[in-house]
Amino acid sequence: MMVLVTYDVETVTASGAKRLRKVAKECQNYGQRVQNSVFECVLTEAQFVVLRSKLSTIIKEETDSIRFYFLGNNWNKRIEMLGKVTSFDVASELII
């Protein structure tokens, strides 16, 4: 499934900036950054549960928020872009 992960982490304090970096790093393990605080992730249900659990341990619930948008079965036909394309096909094979 395609999941759009968006987050807003309070960065006024040093601990907030550290949480922001941790959230971004964890999201990079599961998908690709498409905007500053937005990641596209193609996940299985099990992977989603693990990602959600990891992120919940990083954030401070009183000040930070994370939203998950599930884009459905035909997500690849529903993505439109304007301007410079900076991403790759997340459904294709990736060699690291």
N, C-alpha and C positions, 0 to 999 in steps of 0.2 A: 504494500500500500504506500501511496505517496503521502507524506506528512510534512506540512510546513510548520516549522518551529520558530516562534518569535519570542523575544524576551526583552524585558526592561529591568535592568539591575541598577540599583542606586549606587552612584559612584562618587558621592560627596566625601566619603571616608576612604582611607587606605584599604580597609577590609572589604568595602564595596567594590573597589577597583580590582581587588584580588578575586572576588567572587565572579565578576564579569569575565575575567580572563579564563577562569575555570569552566564557566558555562560555555563560553565560545569554544574552548579546547574540546570539551566533551561532545558538543554538537559536531565539530569537525571529524570526530571519530565515526560518525554515523551518516554524514551527508556533506553537502557543499554549501558554502556561504554564497548567498545571492544578493544580500544587502548587509549593512553593518550588523544588525541584530536579527537576521532572518536566514534560516537554513532550509534547504530542500533535502528531505531524507526519504529514500525508498527503503522501507522496513518491513520485516515480518512482524506479526503480533508479539512474538517473544522479544524481538529486538526493541520494539516500542516500550514494552514493560520495563526492560532493563534501563533504557535511556531515561524514561520518566522517573524511575527510582533514583538513578544517579543524580539527575538534575535536582530532584527534591531534597537531596542531602546537601547540595551546594548552596541553594538560595536561602535567603532570610525572608520568610513568608510575610513578615510585617511590612517590608519595603520593596521587595522584588516580585516580578510576575513572569510567568512563562505561559504561552498559549500554544496549543497544538491544533492545527487545522488539517482535517482528513479530507483529501481531495477526490476520493471516489475511484471507481473502476476506470474511467476514461480520462484520468488526470492529464495524460500526455497530449490530449487533444484540446485541453482547456487552458493551456499556458500560452500567453501572448506576451511578447516583449517589444519594447520601444527603445531605441537608442542602441548603444554599444552592447553586444552580447559578450559576457565575460564568463559564461558557464559552459559546462560540457554536458553531454547526454548522460544523465544519472542512471538510466536503465541499461546502458551498454557496459561491456566488460571494462574493468579498469585494472591496469597493470601498474603495480607500485614497485 
